[in-house]
Amino acid sequence: MSLVNQFTEAVATSKTLSEKPDNNTLLTLYSLYKQATEGDNTEEYSVGAFDFVAKFKHEAWAKLKGTTKDAAMQEYVDLVAKLKG
């Protein structure tokens, strides 16, 4: 199975996990997904100062700058497989 197919399957699986992952894991999933689908985060953070969720998401994605889309897809697939058990 190609990496893209594995990634697509992992995205679907992540939505049906038996237990909701903790917030740090959710941020990791979000940032890996964004990196895999959009590449580097080139946007300036401009959301309100009290929108902490948006700020954390932005920062988590920005930390992956330079990670290839394929590497982000593989990390996402591996993480979902680990969460699935």
N, C-alpha and C positions, 0 to 999 in steps of 0.2 A: 504494500500500500504506500502511495506517495506521501511525502511529508504534508502536503496541502490537504490531502484527504484525512490523514491522521489528525491534523489540526482542526479541521472542520468537525470531525467526530468528537474531539476533545471539548470543543466549544459547546456542542450539544450536550455532552455528558456533564459538563460543569454546571449546567442549569438543572440537572436532575440528581445531584448528589444527595445522599440520604441525610447528611448533616451539613448545616451551613458552616463554611470555613470561618475562622476568626478574621478580624479586620485586616491584620497584616497580610494574611494569605489572599484575601479579596483584593487588596491593593496590588499585590504581586500579580495576580491573575489579570487584573485590569491593565497594568502597565505592560505586561508581556503581550496581551492582546493588541493594545494600541501600537506597540513597537512592531509586532508581526504584520499588522494590517496597514499601518500608516508610515512606519519608519520613525526617524528621530523627531522628537518633540521640538518644533521650531517656534512655537507660539510663546509669546510673553504672557506671564500670568497677569490677568487683569480682572479676575473675579473679586467680589467684595472681600474685605479683610476678615469678615466673620463667617465666610463660607469655607469652613475648615475641611470639609470633605473634598471639595473641588481643589483646594490648595494641596492636600495630601496626594490626590490623584495626579495632579500636575507634576509635583515633585517626584513621585514614584516613577512616572513615565520618563521624566527628564534624566533620571539616574541611569537609564538604559541607553543613553545617547551613544552611538557608535556600534551598538549591537546589531548584527545583521538580522534581516527579517527571518531568515531560515533558523538562525540560532534562537531567536525569540519564540518561534513556532515550536521548536524542539523542546525548549524549556517549559513552555506552556503544556505541551503534550505530556511531558514527564511529570509535571506537578499534578495535573489532573489524574494521571494514572496512580500517583501516590495517594491522592485524596480519595480516590475510588476504592483503594485497598485491594 
